[in-house]
């Protein structure tokens, strides 16, 4: 279908590949903003922006058909992002007097760059001629490397603003990003070992294998496997932290730091920061989809095998299989939308973490979890190759028990003699009242 | 030159190398610590691009992960925390540091250049062979031929981590 592209000059091929990633992201950012505002307001029992793009038809004009006269047509406020954009464009672009002008100017651009560059090795369909931009043999490492560059925009913006709140935001952000990068790398390492390749295209192919090597009609999406599920949870938390989104939005915590690193930015410079954040959300959702959710496959069903298993409906399944391949880009987009919805849901549900909670979650929970997951995956691979599958099961279960016992003991030791600050955390409605009573006194009691 | 001149790679190389050289000059030329650090970031980043364009993806990505993504972030962190400003320049009457530095720099350049440029005479291959320096052979080499140095390096890193925690904690 798309093989004619291979006849073009390599530079044109590269341009097409790049545009096919960058343009959808650019065009979907307004849609994401609309979706976030609407979904968030529904979740918070508000109405949200629903007025822009409402057409009020004339009561008298003859040009309007009779059944429309005097009526209103609503489009759910779909044009609201354009109104937002115009507002941001027309705002006065203030540059404070004390800023470091060069750095202040380039910081938003630096923040935008990694968000777009992140999609470089991400396949959105089974079309080797079109995607990914570069199918290099370091795909996952590339994602990690580029996401680690995200800290620069924030740090530079915070520093150049010459504002102590901005500086605090930048410092918090760099600490946060460095902490969560490790757990993210470790969680991906487990999946890389299971796949045996760093290429994201190979990872998607590995997920098209039979489920658990046993069910030939279903696909082995990594989120359905035990190790993949743990990796997915760790990766999900880390990706929310890497994009500075709630509940990890400490760098821009508005009740502590005004707006954090972009306090001094107005007009389009602020909009560029904003766009970078949304583009990063989009691409990270794409990475999550590609690595854990079977990439561009709509459903975890192996259509060809299903067709042979159910000969009566073979034609239908073959057709669905072809659609699964041909419309792969839309399925991938749908999974990205799912990821963004998860982001918004998290924002609506969870309150912001305190700084020590953030560090404790990253270093004491996620990193050990990801590392033990990695060890268990390694054990599984070694035992399967040397002693066979049944021995591998026993070894992995034993290792899981041993690791959780070790984690419990380590936690007990770490908590000994330390005031119990953790309990002061958030408790949702319906907690244990007796325990609540005990907590009120706090560490002083 | 005929093998190289036809290749658009030369243009790419010239652009990247020019930026890298300019950034390297900027590192020493800027009085402000932050600007110098940023120039170093650009330099490392463009070097990684050069590795990419030569087909050495793993090396390039390691360059970004280790230097651009980790070490330089810490540099910036420290510069931000200390709020390092451009130092007030003290002009000395007879500053022999500059000519001495230039002489040593030229000597070092000549030494390295003599070692590097000689073997490169008449080399026209712009890219490494496909698969050269790929993660798989690198990993295989690390865990077979270079297992002991690798393990020793990891022990060294572990000691470094423990030591930094010891230094950072006020009381254990």
Contacts between the chains, C-beta under 8 A, distances in Angstrom:
chain1	res1	chain2	res2	distance
A	11	B	8	7.7
A	100	B	34	7.3
A	102	B	35	7.7
A	103	B	34	6.9
A	103	B	35	7.9
A	103	B	38	7.2
A	136	B	57	4.7
A	137	B	57	6.4
A	137	B	58	7.5
A	137	B	131	8.0
A	137	B	134	5.0
A	137	B	135	6.1
A	137	B	136	7.8
A	138	B	57	4.8
A	138	B	58	5.6
A	138	B	61	4.9
A	138	B	135	6.3
A	141	B	58	7.6
A	141	B	61	4.8
A	141	B	65	6.9
A	141	B	135	7.7
A	142	B	57	8.0
A	142	B	61	5.8
A	144	B	65	6.6
A	145	B	61	5.1
A	145	B	64	4.2
A	145	B	65	4.6
A	145	B	68	7.8
A	145	B	69	5.8
A	146	B	64	7.5
A	148	B	64	7.6
A	148	B	65	6.5
A	148	B	68	7.8
A	148	B	69	3.3
A	148	B	70	7.0
A	148	B	73	7.7
A	149	B	64	7.3
A	149	B	68	6.5
A	149	B	69	6.0
A	151	B	69	7.9
A	151	B	73	5.5
A	152	B	41	7.2
A	152	B	73	7.4
A	152	B	76	7.7
A	155	B	73	7.1
A	155	B	76	5.5
A	155	B	77	7.5
A	155	B	80	6.9
A	156	B	38	7.7
A	156	B	76	7.7
A	158	B	80	7.6
A	159	B	34	6.8
A	159	B	76	7.4
A	159	B	79	8.0
A	159	B	80	5.0
A	167	B	80	6.4
A	170	B	80	6.6
A	171	B	77	7.1
A	171	B	80	6.6
A	171	B	81	7.2
A	174	B	73	5.8
A	174	B	76	7.5
A	174	B	77	5.6
A	178	B	70	7.4
A	178	B	73	6.6
A	181	B	69	7.8
A	198	B	135	5.5
